[in-house]
């Protein structure tokens, strides 16, 4: 974001007073005087005003988790551990929700937040956020699978065909599937409709966010401000 907006969001300065503060040398970005108040800063930059480090505080919390097998994406389950149990040190976990759900036996990218508007944007069918799953199948995939998935298939108990989905074959029993909607057990039901069975399912990507390579199963980290914004583009 622009430096003058950053200053207006993190201090009691208006944007024009922020511009004056920059001009008078009171503001440093990573220890240097910025060229102007319209310079761009990201959350990896250290911005100081009169020597004091400024932090952008959003009222909302955003996390990315590498969900392990065996955990459920709900607050109400007395028999299974909850993904929220993995958020060590995070307070008020009851206020958080997952952005969409992964089945108990699915692993991978899971977003967790208390910002309902943000998660609505990401899950709303209007925004068509693609989701990429790595799928391990019980049977070799038939040759006509790509064409059928691209055309849309009818799932059991649902007359509306699925939206076009894209398939990349890694081997005859391992594929990457991109879907643009989020129906109940969608990936498993799509492969069931193709006469196959999903043995293992892992989400690698959602919209602009790829599962961070350094997040081990069960680990999570807060999203950066840039990542939160990137998801909305
Ligand atoms: N589709 C499924 O079938 N399960 C998941 O967990 C996610 C997508």
Boltz pocket constraint, residues with backbone or C-beta under 6 A from the ligand:
constraints:
  - pocket:
      binder: B
      contacts: [[A, 101], [A, 102], [A, 103], [A, 104], [A, 106], [A, 183], [A, 184], [A, 185], [A, 186], [A, 187], [A, 188], [A, 189], [A, 201]]
      max_distance: 6.0
